Amino acid sequence: MYKLVIVRHGESIWNKENIFTGWTDVPLSDLGREQAQKAGQTLKKEGYIFDLGYTSVLSRAIETLEIILQEMNLKIPIIKSWRLNERHYGALQGLNKDEIRKEYGEEKFKEWRRSYAGRPPALTIDDKRFPGKDPLYISLLPDELPLTESLKDTEDRVMPYWNEEIKPKILAGQRIIISAHGNSLRALVKNIENVSEDEIPNVEIPLGRPLIYEFDDNFNLINKFYL
């Protein structure tokens, strides 16, 4: 049997303030750090051990994983990839969600925030929020730098990384933990659980709570539960 543990990062300061975050690099809040500590304590109590950790290049996910491993007294390699980043919310990044809902209405707000294929308004390349201006992404190709993303776009960058990098490690017997984001993990959940395009926007992944997947020897999903 194979196992995988995924964790959405703890509460960030922009989660707390109800702001669209996306690729903006903001830290955890105090509550977020407490959530990560509790996740690590729970995983340790339940006897989990990891050989390798994966996370995005965003500090809220990295810090969550580091706190978890610290609570577990584990020192393992951590691989960081932009492909596990949160969905890019385009021109909505840095804006308050309630204000966007009031300005554009509930229907448009839901389309931008939670539909499978709908994209928020795009940035322009001269916008200071454009990821091409961030040293974190200096090695990315122009077509890898989003101006905005849908959940489908997020899935399109997450799943090749899963299939080519992470899944083979699990099949080779490595015990993996992934610390990432609501939408990058939602893309993963969609494929692991075979969730439809209509249903996946409604899937909620709680902050800082480990989700366990168990697979049989043919890598068919046989169990799923939260700790």
PyMOL commands that place a pseudoatom at each C-alpha (Angstrom):
pseudoatom trace, name=CA, resn=MET, resi=1, chain=A, elem=C, hetatm=0, pos=[0.000, 0.000, 0.000]
pseudoatom trace, name=CA, resn=TYR, resi=2, chain=A, elem=C, hetatm=0, pos=[1.118, 3.546, -0.799]
pseudoatom trace, name=CA, resn=LYS, resi=3, chain=A, elem=C, hetatm=0, pos=[0.307, 6.675, 1.200]
pseudoatom trace, name=CA, resn=LEU, resi=4, chain=A, elem=C, hetatm=0, pos=[0.351, 10.389, 0.459]
pseudoatom trace, name=CA, resn=VAL, resi=5, chain=A, elem=C, hetatm=0, pos=[-0.155, 13.275, 2.884]
pseudoatom trace, name=CA, resn=ILE, resi=6, chain=A, elem=C, hetatm=0, pos=[-1.203, 16.688, 1.609]
pseudoatom trace, name=CA, resn=VAL, resi=7, chain=A, elem=C, hetatm=0, pos=[-1.626, 19.836, 3.692]
pseudoatom trace, name=CA, resn=ARG, resi=8, chain=A, elem=C, hetatm=0, pos=[-2.982, 23.210, 2.701]
pseudoatom trace, name=CA, resn=HIS, resi=9, chain=A, elem=C, hetatm=0, pos=[-0.825, 25.892, 4.299]
pseudoatom trace, name=CA, resn=GLY, resi=10, chain=A, elem=C, hetatm=0, pos=[-1.967, 27.484, 7.548]
pseudoatom trace, name=CA, resn=GLU, resi=11, chain=A, elem=C, hetatm=0, pos=[-3.809, 30.770, 7.599]
pseudoatom trace, name=CA, resn=SER, resi=12, chain=A, elem=C, hetatm=0, pos=[-1.831, 33.580, 5.969]
pseudoatom trace, name=CA, resn=ILE, resi=13, chain=A, elem=C, hetatm=0, pos=[-2.109, 37.243, 6.880]
pseudoatom trace, name=CA, resn=TRP, resi=14, chain=A, elem=C, hetatm=0, pos=[-4.146, 37.804, 3.693]
pseudoatom trace, name=CA, resn=ASN, resi=15, chain=A, elem=C, hetatm=0, pos=[-6.436, 34.865, 4.448]
pseudoatom trace, name=CA, resn=LYS, resi=16, chain=A, elem=C, hetatm=0, pos=[-7.103, 36.618, 7.723]
pseudoatom trace, name=CA, resn=GLU, resi=17, chain=A, elem=C, hetatm=0, pos=[-7.830, 39.906, 5.942]
pseudoatom trace, name=CA, resn=ASN, resi=18, chain=A, elem=C, hetatm=0, pos=[-9.957, 38.237, 3.203]
pseudoatom trace, name=CA, resn=ILE, resi=19, chain=A, elem=C, hetatm=0, pos=[-7.682, 39.363, 0.376]
pseudoatom trace, name=CA, resn=PHE, resi=20, chain=A, elem=C, hetatm=0, pos=[-7.050, 37.621, -2.951]
pseudoatom trace, name=CA, resn=THR, resi=21, chain=A, elem=C, hetatm=0, pos=[-3.497, 36.308, -2.615]
pseudoatom trace, name=CA, resn=GLY, resi=22, chain=A, elem=C, hetatm=0, pos=[-2.533, 34.032, -5.510]
pseudoatom trace, name=CA, resn=TRP, resi=23, chain=A, elem=C, hetatm=0, pos=[1.184, 34.286, -6.282]
pseudoatom trace, name=CA, resn=THR, resi=24, chain=A, elem=C, hetatm=0, pos=[1.697, 37.178, -3.858]
pseudoatom trace, name=CA, resn=ASP, resi=25, chain=A, elem=C, hetatm=0, pos=[4.212, 36.017, -1.268]
pseudoatom trace, name=CA, resn=VAL, resi=26, chain=A, elem=C, hetatm=0, pos=[2.744, 36.715, 2.161]
pseudoatom trace, name=CA, resn=PRO, resi=27, chain=A, elem=C, hetatm=0, pos=[3.622, 35.043, 5.499]
pseudoatom trace, name=CA, resn=LEU, resi=28, chain=A, elem=C, hetatm=0, pos=[1.537, 32.966, 7.845]
pseudoatom trace, name=CA, resn=SER, resi=29, chain=A, elem=C, hetatm=0, pos=[-0.505, 34.628, 10.540]
pseudoatom trace, name=CA, resn=ASP, resi=30, chain=A, elem=C, hetatm=0, pos=[-0.038, 33.621, 14.180]
pseudoatom trace, name=CA, resn=LEU, resi=31, chain=A, elem=C, hetatm=0, pos=[-3.034, 31.318, 13.785]
pseudoatom trace, name=CA, resn=GLY, resi=32, chain=A, elem=C, hetatm=0, pos=[-1.461, 29.836, 10.663]
pseudoatom trace, name=CA, resn=ARG, resi=33, chain=A, elem=C, hetatm=0, pos=[1.675, 28.939, 12.589]
pseudoatom trace, name=CA, resn=GLU, resi=34, chain=A, elem=C, hetatm=0, pos=[-0.444, 27.350, 15.319]
pseudoatom trace, name=CA, resn=GLN, resi=35, chain=A, elem=C, hetatm=0, pos=[-2.308, 25.321, 12.689]
pseudoatom trace, name=CA, resn=ALA, resi=36, chain=A, elem=C, hetatm=0, pos=[0.980, 24.066, 11.249]
pseudoatom trace, name=CA, resn=GLN, resi=37, chain=A, elem=C, hetatm=0, pos=[2.238, 23.156, 14.729]
pseudoatom trace, name=CA, resn=LYS, resi=38, chain=A, elem=C, hetatm=0, pos=[-0.937, 21.205, 15.451]
pseudoatom trace, name=CA, resn=ALA, resi=39, chain=A, elem=C, hetatm=0, pos=[-0.654, 19.405, 12.097]
pseudoatom trace, name=CA, resn=GLY, resi=40, chain=A, elem=C, hetatm=0, pos=[2.909, 18.362, 12.891]
pseudoatom trace, name=CA, resn=GLN, resi=41, chain=A, elem=C, hetatm=0, pos=[1.983, 17.226, 16.387]
pseudoatom trace, name=CA, resn=THR, resi=42, chain=A, elem=C, hetatm=0, pos=[-0.925, 15.177, 15.053]
pseudoatom trace, name=CA, resn=LEU, resi=43, chain=A, elem=C, hetatm=0, pos=[1.163, 13.531, 12.343]
pseudoatom trace, name=CA, resn=LYS, resi=44, chain=A, elem=C, hetatm=0, pos=[3.832, 12.658, 14.880]
pseudoatom trace, name=CA, resn=LYS, resi=45, chain=A, elem=C, hetatm=0, pos=[1.262, 11.252, 17.309]
pseudoatom trace, name=CA, resn=GLU, resi=46, chain=A, elem=C, hetatm=0, pos=[-0.221, 9.085, 14.552]
pseudoatom trace, name=CA, resn=GLY, resi=47, chain=A, elem=C, hetatm=0, pos=[3.213, 7.693, 13.700]
pseudoatom trace, name=CA, resn=TYR, resi=48, chain=A, elem=C, hetatm=0, pos=[3.773, 9.246, 10.291]
pseudoatom trace, name=CA, resn=ILE, resi=49, chain=A, elem=C, hetatm=0, pos=[7.304, 9.448, 8.898]
pseudoatom trace, name=CA, resn=PHE, resi=50, chain=A, elem=C, hetatm=0, pos=[8.370, 11.148, 5.666]
pseudoatom trace, name=CA, resn=ASP, resi=51, chain=A, elem=C, hetatm=0, pos=[11.332, 10.755, 3.345]
pseudoatom trace, name=CA, resn=LEU, resi=52, chain=A, elem=C, hetatm=0, pos=[10.695, 13.775, 1.157]
pseudoatom trace, name=CA, resn=GLY, resi=53, chain=A, elem=C, hetatm=0, pos=[8.632, 16.970, 1.197]
pseudoatom trace, name=CA, resn=TYR, resi=54, chain=A, elem=C, hetatm=0, pos=[7.257, 19.001, -1.692]
pseudoatom trace, name=CA, resn=THR, resi=55, chain=A, elem=C, hetatm=0, pos=[6.034, 22.568, -1.552]
pseudoatom trace, name=CA, resn=SER, resi=56, chain=A, elem=C, hetatm=0, pos=[5.598, 25.674, -3.675]
pseudoatom trace, name=CA, resn=VAL, resi=57, chain=A, elem=C, hetatm=0, pos=[8.040, 28.576, -3.762]
pseudoatom trace, name=CA, resn=LEU, resi=58, chain=A, elem=C, hetatm=0, pos=[5.673, 30.719, -1.670]
pseudoatom trace, name=CA, resn=SER, resi=59, chain=A, elem=C, hetatm=0, pos=[6.663, 31.310, 1.932]
pseudoatom trace, name=CA, resn=ARG, resi=60, chain=A, elem=C, hetatm=0, pos=[3.296, 30.459, 3.503]
pseudoatom trace, name=CA, resn=ALA, resi=61, chain=A, elem=C, hetatm=0, pos=[3.493, 26.900, 2.169]
pseudoatom trace, name=CA, resn=ILE, resi=62, chain=A, elem=C, hetatm=0, pos=[7.210, 26.558, 2.863]
pseudoatom trace, name=CA, resn=GLU, resi=63, chain=A, elem=C, hetatm=0, pos=[6.850, 27.778, 6.439]
pseudoatom trace, name=CA, resn=THR, resi=64, chain=A, elem=C, hetatm=0, pos=[3.919, 25.430, 7.030]
pseudoatom trace, name=CA, resn=LEU, resi=65, chain=A, elem=C, hetatm=0, pos=[5.998, 22.451, 5.945]
pseudoatom trace, name=CA, resn=GLU, resi=66, chain=A, elem=C, hetatm=0, pos=[9.026, 23.565, 7.959]
pseudoatom trace, name=CA, resn=ILE, resi=67, chain=A, elem=C, hetatm=0, pos=[6.923, 23.932, 11.115]
pseudoatom trace, name=CA, resn=ILE, resi=68, chain=A, elem=C, hetatm=0, pos=[5.304, 20.538, 10.584]
pseudoatom trace, name=CA, resn=LEU, resi=69, chain=A, elem=C, hetatm=0, pos=[8.682, 18.836, 10.197]
pseudoatom trace, name=CA, resn=GLN, resi=70, chain=A, elem=C, hetatm=0, pos=[10.073, 20.691, 13.197]
pseudoatom trace, name=CA, resn=GLU, resi=71, chain=A, elem=C, hetatm=0, pos=[7.193, 19.449, 15.342]
pseudoatom trace, name=CA, resn=MET, resi=72, chain=A, elem=C, hetatm=0, pos=[7.855, 15.919, 14.070]
pseudoatom trace, name=CA, resn=ASN, resi=73, chain=A, elem=C, hetatm=0, pos=[11.610, 16.193, 14.718]
pseudoatom trace, name=CA, resn=LEU, resi=74, chain=A, elem=C, hetatm=0, pos=[12.240, 15.281, 11.084]
pseudoatom trace, name=CA, resn=LYS, resi=75, chain=A, elem=C, hetatm=0, pos=[14.990, 16.562, 8.821]
pseudoatom trace, name=CA, resn=ILE, resi=76, chain=A, elem=C, hetatm=0, pos=[14.255, 15.564, 5.243]
pseudoatom trace, name=CA, resn=PRO, resi=77, chain=A, elem=C, hetatm=0, pos=[14.914, 17.059, 1.795]
pseudoatom trace, name=CA, resn=ILE, resi=78, chain=A, elem=C, hetatm=0, pos=[12.370, 19.664, 0.682]
pseudoatom trace, name=CA, resn=ILE, resi=79, chain=A, elem=C, hetatm=0, pos=[11.762, 20.272, -3.014]
pseudoatom trace, name=CA, resn=LYS, resi=80, chain=A, elem=C, hetatm=0, pos=[10.198, 23.612, -3.976]
pseudoatom trace, name=CA, resn=SER, resi=81, chain=A, elem=C, hetatm=0, pos=[8.441, 24.153, -7.286]
pseudoatom trace, name=CA, resn=TRP, resi=82, chain=A, elem=C, hetatm=0, pos=[6.442, 27.035, -8.741]
pseudoatom trace, name=CA, resn=ARG, resi=83, chain=A, elem=C, hetatm=0, pos=[4.209, 24.407, -10.311]
pseudoatom trace, name=CA, resn=LEU, resi=84, chain=A, elem=C, hetatm=0, pos=[2.677, 23.865, -6.860]
pseudoatom trace, name=CA, resn=ASN, resi=85, chain=A, elem=C, hetatm=0, pos=[1.954, 27.588, -6.440]
pseudoatom trace, name=CA, resn=GLU, resi=86, chain=A, elem=C, hetatm=0, pos=[-1.520, 28.832, -5.732]
pseudoatom trace, name=CA, resn=ARG, resi=87, chain=A, elem=C, hetatm=0, pos=[-3.706, 29.769, -8.675]
pseudoatom trace, name=CA, resn=HIS, resi=88, chain=A, elem=C, hetatm=0, pos=[-2.742, 33.199, -10.037]
pseudoatom trace, name=CA, resn=TYR, resi=89, chain=A, elem=C, hetatm=0, pos=[-5.649, 35.581, -9.445]
pseudoatom trace, name=CA, resn=GLY, resi=90, chain=A, elem=C, hetatm=0, pos=[-4.504, 38.161, -11.968]
pseudoatom trace, name=CA, resn=ALA, resi=91, chain=A, elem=C, hetatm=0, pos=[-5.599, 41.737, -11.350]
pseudoatom trace, name=CA, resn=LEU, resi=92, chain=A, elem=C, hetatm=0, pos=[-7.588, 40.658, -8.276]
pseudoatom trace, name=CA, resn=GLN, resi=93, chain=A, elem=C, hetatm=0, pos=[-4.422, 39.950, -6.290]
pseudoatom trace, name=CA, resn=GLY, resi=94, chain=A, elem=C, hetatm=0, pos=[-4.141, 42.265, -3.321]
pseudoatom trace, name=CA, resn=LEU, resi=95, chain=A, elem=C, hetatm=0, pos=[-7.830, 43.254, -3.437]
pseudoatom trace, name=CA, resn=ASN, resi=96, chain=A, elem=C, hetatm=0, pos=[-10.431, 42.583, -0.754]
pseudoatom trace, name=CA, resn=LYS, resi=97, chain=A, elem=C, hetatm=0, pos=[-12.886, 39.818, -1.669]
pseudoatom trace, name=CA, resn=ASP, resi=98, chain=A, elem=C, hetatm=0, pos=[-15.900, 41.523, -0.112]
pseudoatom trace, name=CA, resn=GLU, resi=99, chain=A, elem=C, hetatm=0, pos=[-15.217, 44.714, -2.055]
pseudoatom trace, name=CA, resn=ILE, resi=100, chain=A, elem=C, hetatm=0, pos=[-14.898, 42.774, -5.326]
pseudoatom trace, name=CA, resn=ARG, resi=101, chain=A, elem=C, hetatm=0, pos=[-18.194, 40.997, -4.601]
pseudoatom trace, name=CA, resn=LYS, resi=102, chain=A, elem=C, hetatm=0, pos=[-19.950, 44.326, -3.989]
pseudoatom trace, name=CA, resn=GLU, resi=103, chain=A, elem=C, hetatm=0, pos=[-18.479, 45.968, -7.093]
pseudoatom trace, name=CA, resn=TYR, resi=104, chain=A, elem=C, hetatm=0, pos=[-19.049, 43.172, -9.610]
pseudoatom trace, name=CA, resn=GLY, resi=105, chain=A, elem=C, hetatm=0, pos=[-21.881, 41.133, -8.088]
pseudoatom trace, name=CA, resn=GLU, resi=106, chain=A, elem=C, hetatm=0, pos=[-22.151, 37.639, -6.688]
pseudoatom trace, name=CA, resn=GLU, resi=107, chain=A, elem=C, hetatm=0, pos=[-22.315, 35.820, -10.035]
pseudoatom trace, name=CA, resn=LYS, resi=108, chain=A, elem=C, hetatm=0, pos=[-19.147, 37.366, -11.448]
pseudoatom trace, name=CA, resn=PHE, resi=109, chain=A, elem=C, hetatm=0, pos=[-17.406, 37.002, -8.099]
pseudoatom trace, name=CA, resn=LYS, resi=110, chain=A, elem=C, hetatm=0, pos=[-18.162, 33.269, -7.990]
pseudoatom trace, name=CA, resn=GLU, resi=111, chain=A, elem=C, hetatm=0, pos=[-17.041, 32.835, -11.598]
pseudoatom trace, name=CA, resn=TRP, resi=112, chain=A, elem=C, hetatm=0, pos=[-13.698, 34.500, -10.922]
pseudoatom trace, name=CA, resn=ARG, resi=113, chain=A, elem=C, hetatm=0, pos=[-13.135, 32.827, -7.577]
pseudoatom trace, name=CA, resn=ARG, resi=114, chain=A, elem=C, hetatm=0, pos=[-14.462, 29.318, -7.944]
pseudoatom trace, name=CA, resn=SER, resi=115, chain=A, elem=C, hetatm=0, pos=[-15.441, 28.287, -11.486]
pseudoatom trace, name=CA, resn=TYR, resi=116, chain=A, elem=C, hetatm=0, pos=[-13.332, 25.625, -13.195]
pseudoatom trace, name=CA, resn=ALA, resi=117, chain=A, elem=C, hetatm=0, pos=[-12.490, 27.505, -16.399]
pseudoatom trace, name=CA, resn=GLY, resi=118, chain=A, elem=C, hetatm=0, pos=[-13.230, 31.161, -15.592]
pseudoatom trace, name=CA, resn=ARG, resi=119, chain=A, elem=C, hetatm=0, pos=[-10.252, 33.494, -15.347]
pseudoatom trace, name=CA, resn=PRO, resi=120, chain=A, elem=C, hetatm=0, pos=[-10.129, 36.726, -13.319]
pseudoatom trace, name=CA, resn=PRO, resi=121, chain=A, elem=C, hetatm=0, pos=[-9.116, 39.945, -15.128]
pseudoatom trace, name=CA, resn=ALA, resi=122, chain=A, elem=C, hetatm=0, pos=[-5.525, 39.637, -16.318]
pseudoatom trace, name=CA, resn=LEU, resi=123, chain=A, elem=C, hetatm=0, pos=[-2.527, 41.665, -15.262]
pseudoatom trace, name=CA, resn=THR, resi=124, chain=A, elem=C, hetatm=0, pos=[-0.434, 43.503, -17.821]
pseudoatom trace, name=CA, resn=ILE, resi=125, chain=A, elem=C, hetatm=0, pos=[3.292, 42.792, -18.054]
pseudoatom trace, name=CA, resn=ASP, resi=126, chain=A, elem=C, hetatm=0, pos=[4.097, 46.294, -16.789]
pseudoatom trace, name=CA, resn=ASP, resi=127, chain=A, elem=C, hetatm=0, pos=[2.075, 45.728, -13.597]
pseudoatom trace, name=CA, resn=LYS, resi=128, chain=A, elem=C, hetatm=0, pos=[4.290, 45.506, -10.510]
pseudoatom trace, name=CA, resn=ARG, resi=129, chain=A, elem=C, hetatm=0, pos=[2.446, 42.288, -9.608]
pseudoatom trace, name=CA, resn=PHE, resi=130, chain=A, elem=C, hetatm=0, pos=[3.508, 40.531, -12.834]
pseudoatom trace, name=CA, resn=PRO, resi=131, chain=A, elem=C, hetatm=0, pos=[5.571, 37.492, -11.756]
pseudoatom trace, name=CA, resn=GLY, resi=132, chain=A, elem=C, hetatm=0, pos=[8.195, 38.251, -14.404]
pseudoatom trace, name=CA, resn=LYS, resi=133, chain=A, elem=C, hetatm=0, pos=[9.331, 41.104, -12.149]
pseudoatom trace, name=CA, resn=ASP, resi=134, chain=A, elem=C, hetatm=0, pos=[9.891, 38.730, -9.207]
pseudoatom trace, name=CA, resn=PRO, resi=135, chain=A, elem=C, hetatm=0, pos=[13.379, 37.158, -8.779]
pseudoatom trace, name=CA, resn=LEU, resi=136, chain=A, elem=C, hetatm=0, pos=[11.645, 33.934, -7.672]
pseudoatom trace, name=CA, resn=TYR, resi=137, chain=A, elem=C, hetatm=0, pos=[10.650, 33.332, -11.291]
pseudoatom trace, name=CA, resn=ILE, resi=138, chain=A, elem=C, hetatm=0, pos=[13.736, 34.493, -13.140]
pseudoatom trace, name=CA, resn=SER, resi=139, chain=A, elem=C, hetatm=0, pos=[14.285, 31.015, -14.619]
pseudoatom trace, name=CA, resn=LEU, resi=140, chain=A, elem=C, hetatm=0, pos=[10.767, 30.651, -16.023]
pseudoatom trace, name=CA, resn=LEU, resi=141, chain=A, elem=C, hetatm=0, pos=[10.019, 30.912, -19.730]
pseudoatom trace, name=CA, resn=PRO, resi=142, chain=A, elem=C, hetatm=0, pos=[7.725, 33.735, -20.900]
pseudoatom trace, name=CA, resn=ASP, resi=143, chain=A, elem=C, hetatm=0, pos=[4.820, 31.341, -21.510]
pseudoatom trace, name=CA, resn=GLU, resi=144, chain=A, elem=C, hetatm=0, pos=[5.181, 29.986, -17.968]
pseudoatom trace, name=CA, resn=LEU, resi=145, chain=A, elem=C, hetatm=0, pos=[4.529, 33.405, -16.398]
pseudoatom trace, name=CA, resn=PRO, resi=146, chain=A, elem=C, hetatm=0, pos=[0.784, 33.810, -15.899]
pseudoatom trace, name=CA, resn=LEU, resi=147, chain=A, elem=C, hetatm=0, pos=[-1.144, 37.052, -16.167]
pseudoatom trace, name=CA, resn=THR, resi=148, chain=A, elem=C, hetatm=0, pos=[-4.160, 35.267, -14.682]
pseudoatom trace, name=CA, resn=GLU, resi=149, chain=A, elem=C, hetatm=0, pos=[-5.241, 31.648, -14.210]
pseudoatom trace, name=CA, resn=SER, resi=150, chain=A, elem=C, hetatm=0, pos=[-8.368, 29.532, -13.970]
pseudoatom trace, name=CA, resn=LEU, resi=151, chain=A, elem=C, hetatm=0, pos=[-8.518, 26.375, -11.904]
pseudoatom trace, name=CA, resn=LYS, resi=152, chain=A, elem=C, hetatm=0, pos=[-8.105, 24.496, -15.190]
pseudoatom trace, name=CA, resn=ASP, resi=153, chain=A, elem=C, hetatm=0, pos=[-4.890, 26.428, -15.905]
pseudoatom trace, name=CA, resn=THR, resi=154, chain=A, elem=C, hetatm=0, pos=[-3.645, 25.542, -12.431]
pseudoatom trace, name=CA, resn=GLU, resi=155, chain=A, elem=C, hetatm=0, pos=[-4.441, 21.889, -13.050]
pseudoatom trace, name=CA, resn=ASP, resi=156, chain=A, elem=C, hetatm=0, pos=[-2.552, 22.028, -16.355]
pseudoatom trace, name=CA, resn=ARG, resi=157, chain=A, elem=C, hetatm=0, pos=[0.684, 23.014, -14.577]
pseudoatom trace, name=CA, resn=VAL, resi=158, chain=A, elem=C, hetatm=0, pos=[0.230, 20.891, -11.435]
pseudoatom trace, name=CA, resn=MET, resi=159, chain=A, elem=C, hetatm=0, pos=[-0.590, 17.538, -13.004]
pseudoatom trace, name=CA, resn=PRO, resi=160, chain=A, elem=C, hetatm=0, pos=[2.500, 17.124, -15.228]
pseudoatom trace, name=CA, resn=TYR, resi=161, chain=A, elem=C, hetatm=0, pos=[4.620, 17.804, -12.139]
pseudoatom trace, name=CA, resn=TRP, resi=162, chain=A, elem=C, hetatm=0, pos=[2.627, 15.238, -10.188]
pseudoatom trace, name=CA, resn=ASN, resi=163, chain=A, elem=C, hetatm=0, pos=[2.886, 12.618, -12.924]
pseudoatom trace, name=CA, resn=GLU, resi=164, chain=A, elem=C, hetatm=0, pos=[6.542, 13.179, -13.801]
pseudoatom trace, name=CA, resn=GLU, resi=165, chain=A, elem=C, hetatm=0, pos=[8.070, 14.071, -10.425]
pseudoatom trace, name=CA, resn=ILE, resi=166, chain=A, elem=C, hetatm=0, pos=[5.968, 13.226, -7.371]
pseudoatom trace, name=CA, resn=LYS, resi=167, chain=A, elem=C, hetatm=0, pos=[4.009, 10.084, -8.254]
pseudoatom trace, name=CA, resn=PRO, resi=168, chain=A, elem=C, hetatm=0, pos=[7.107, 8.139, -9.390]
pseudoatom trace, name=CA, resn=LYS, resi=169, chain=A, elem=C, hetatm=0, pos=[8.731, 8.871, -6.019]
pseudoatom trace, name=CA, resn=ILE, resi=170, chain=A, elem=C, hetatm=0, pos=[5.707, 7.431, -4.221]
pseudoatom trace, name=CA, resn=LEU, resi=171, chain=A, elem=C, hetatm=0, pos=[5.764, 4.347, -6.456]
pseudoatom trace, name=CA, resn=ALA, resi=172, chain=A, elem=C, hetatm=0, pos=[9.459, 3.954, -5.626]
pseudoatom trace, name=CA, resn=GLY, resi=173, chain=A, elem=C, hetatm=0, pos=[8.506, 3.645, -1.955]
pseudoatom trace, name=CA, resn=GLN, resi=174, chain=A, elem=C, hetatm=0, pos=[9.232, 7.155, -0.706]
pseudoatom trace, name=CA, resn=ARG, resi=175, chain=A, elem=C, hetatm=0, pos=[6.916, 8.584, 1.938]
pseudoatom trace, name=CA, resn=ILE, resi=176, chain=A, elem=C, hetatm=0, pos=[5.792, 11.992, 0.672]
pseudoatom trace, name=CA, resn=ILE, resi=177, chain=A, elem=C, hetatm=0, pos=[4.198, 15.067, 2.207]
pseudoatom trace, name=CA, resn=ILE, resi=178, chain=A, elem=C, hetatm=0, pos=[3.016, 17.987, 0.063]
pseudoatom trace, name=CA, resn=SER, resi=179, chain=A, elem=C, hetatm=0, pos=[2.408, 21.440, 1.530]
pseudoatom trace, name=CA, resn=ALA, resi=180, chain=A, elem=C, hetatm=0, pos=[0.692, 23.671, -0.995]
pseudoatom trace, name=CA, resn=HIS, resi=181, chain=A, elem=C, hetatm=0, pos=[-2.393, 25.808, -1.625]
pseudoatom trace, name=CA, resn=GLY, resi=182, chain=A, elem=C, hetatm=0, pos=[-6.146, 25.609, -1.929]
pseudoatom trace, name=CA, resn=ASN, resi=183, chain=A, elem=C, hetatm=0, pos=[-6.268, 25.526, -5.718]
pseudoatom trace, name=CA, resn=SER, resi=184, chain=A, elem=C, hetatm=0, pos=[-3.070, 23.647, -6.512]
pseudoatom trace, name=CA, resn=LEU, resi=185, chain=A, elem=C, hetatm=0, pos=[-4.240, 20.954, -4.079]
pseudoatom trace, name=CA, resn=ARG, resi=186, chain=A, elem=C, hetatm=0, pos=[-7.778, 21.123, -5.475]
pseudoatom trace, name=CA, resn=ALA, resi=187, chain=A, elem=C, hetatm=0, pos=[-6.303, 20.326, -8.893]
pseudoatom trace, name=CA, resn=LEU, resi=188, chain=A, elem=C, hetatm=0, pos=[-4.537, 17.325, -7.382]
pseudoatom trace, name=CA, resn=VAL, resi=189, chain=A, elem=C, hetatm=0, pos=[-7.651, 16.172, -5.528]
pseudoatom trace, name=CA, resn=LYS, resi=190, chain=A, elem=C, hetatm=0, pos=[-9.675, 16.406, -8.752]
pseudoatom trace, name=CA, resn=ASN, resi=191, chain=A, elem=C, hetatm=0, pos=[-7.433, 13.850, -10.419]
pseudoatom trace, name=CA, resn=ILE, resi=192, chain=A, elem=C, hetatm=0, pos=[-6.761, 11.560, -7.464]
pseudoatom trace, name=CA, resn=GLU, resi=193, chain=A, elem=C, hetatm=0, pos=[-10.462, 11.290, -6.623]
pseudoatom trace, name=CA, resn=ASN, resi=194, chain=A, elem=C, hetatm=0, pos=[-11.763, 11.623, -10.199]
pseudoatom trace, name=CA, resn=VAL, resi=195, chain=A, elem=C, hetatm=0, pos=[-13.931, 14.610, -9.288]
pseudoatom trace, name=CA, resn=SER, resi=196, chain=A, elem=C, hetatm=0, pos=[-15.866, 16.197, -12.155]
pseudoatom trace, name=CA, resn=GLU, resi=197, chain=A, elem=C, hetatm=0, pos=[-15.225, 19.693, -13.506]
pseudoatom trace, name=CA, resn=ASP, resi=198, chain=A, elem=C, hetatm=0, pos=[-18.640, 20.736, -12.192]
pseudoatom trace, name=CA, resn=GLU, resi=199, chain=A, elem=C, hetatm=0, pos=[-18.002, 19.473, -8.675]
pseudoatom trace, name=CA, resn=ILE, resi=200, chain=A, elem=C, hetatm=0, pos=[-14.359, 20.389, -8.068]
pseudoatom trace, name=CA, resn=PRO, resi=201, chain=A, elem=C, hetatm=0, pos=[-14.988, 24.124, -7.491]
pseudoatom trace, name=CA, resn=ASN, resi=202, chain=A, elem=C, hetatm=0, pos=[-17.146, 23.119, -4.508]
pseudoatom trace, name=CA, resn=VAL, resi=203, chain=A, elem=C, hetatm=0, pos=[-14.443, 20.986, -2.885]
pseudoatom trace, name=CA, resn=GLU, resi=204, chain=A, elem=C, hetatm=0, pos=[-13.143, 22.648, 0.269]
pseudoatom trace, name=CA, resn=ILE, resi=205, chain=A, elem=C, hetatm=0, pos=[-9.665, 21.899, 1.620]
pseudoatom trace, name=CA, resn=PRO, resi=206, chain=A, elem=C, hetatm=0, pos=[-9.288, 23.213, 5.181]
pseudoatom trace, name=CA, resn=LEU, resi=207, chain=A, elem=C, hetatm=0, pos=[-6.254, 25.212, 6.231]
pseudoatom trace, name=CA, resn=GLY, resi=208, chain=A, elem=C, hetatm=0, pos=[-3.524, 23.338, 8.067]
pseudoatom trace, name=CA, resn=ARG, resi=209, chain=A, elem=C, hetatm=0, pos=[-5.269, 19.955, 8.348]
pseudoatom trace, name=CA, resn=PRO, resi=210, chain=A, elem=C, hetatm=0, pos=[-3.475, 16.873, 6.976]
pseudoatom trace, name=CA, resn=LEU, resi=211, chain=A, elem=C, hetatm=0, pos=[-5.378, 14.909, 4.330]
pseudoatom trace, name=CA, resn=ILE, resi=212, chain=A, elem=C, hetatm=0, pos=[-4.305, 11.282, 3.949]
pseudoatom trace, name=CA, resn=TYR, resi=213, chain=A, elem=C, hetatm=0, pos=[-4.636, 9.224, 0.775]
pseudoatom trace, name=CA, resn=GLU, resi=214, chain=A, elem=C, hetatm=0, pos=[-4.061, 5.472, 0.678]
pseudoatom trace, name=CA, resn=PHE, resi=215, chain=A, elem=C, hetatm=0, pos=[-3.572, 3.550, -2.563]
pseudoatom trace, name=CA, resn=ASP, resi=216, chain=A, elem=C, hetatm=0, pos=[-3.392, -0.164, -3.356]
pseudoatom trace, name=CA, resn=ASP, resi=217, chain=A, elem=C, hetatm=0, pos=[-0.437, -1.813, -5.086]
pseudoatom trace, name=CA, resn=ASN, resi=218, chain=A, elem=C, hetatm=0, pos=[-1.810, -0.708, -8.484]
pseudoatom trace, name=CA, resn=PHE, resi=219, chain=A, elem=C, hetatm=0, pos=[-2.116, 2.878, -7.216]
pseudoatom trace, name=CA, resn=ASN, resi=220, chain=A, elem=C, hetatm=0, pos=[-5.894, 2.783, -7.083]
pseudoatom trace, name=CA, resn=LEU, resi=221, chain=A, elem=C, hetatm=0, pos=[-7.339, 4.997, -4.368]
pseudoatom trace, name=CA, resn=ILE, resi=222, chain=A, elem=C, hetatm=0, pos=[-8.689, 2.884, -1.517]
pseudoatom trace, name=CA, resn=ASN, resi=223, chain=A, elem=C, hetatm=0, pos=[-9.037, 5.326, 1.375]
pseudoatom trace, name=CA, resn=LYS, resi=224, chain=A, elem=C, hetatm=0, pos=[-9.131, 9.035, 2.182]
pseudoatom trace, name=CA, resn=PHE, resi=225, chain=A, elem=C, hetatm=0, pos=[-9.387, 10.747, 5.547]
pseudoatom trace, name=CA, resn=TYR, resi=226, chain=A, elem=C, hetatm=0, pos=[-8.397, 13.855, 7.471]
pseudoatom trace, name=CA, resn=LEU, resi=227, chain=A, elem=C, hetatm=0, pos=[-6.371, 13.734, 10.658]
for i in range(1, 227): cmd.bond("trace and resi %d" % i, "trace and resi %d" % (i + 1))
show_as sticks, trace
zoom trace
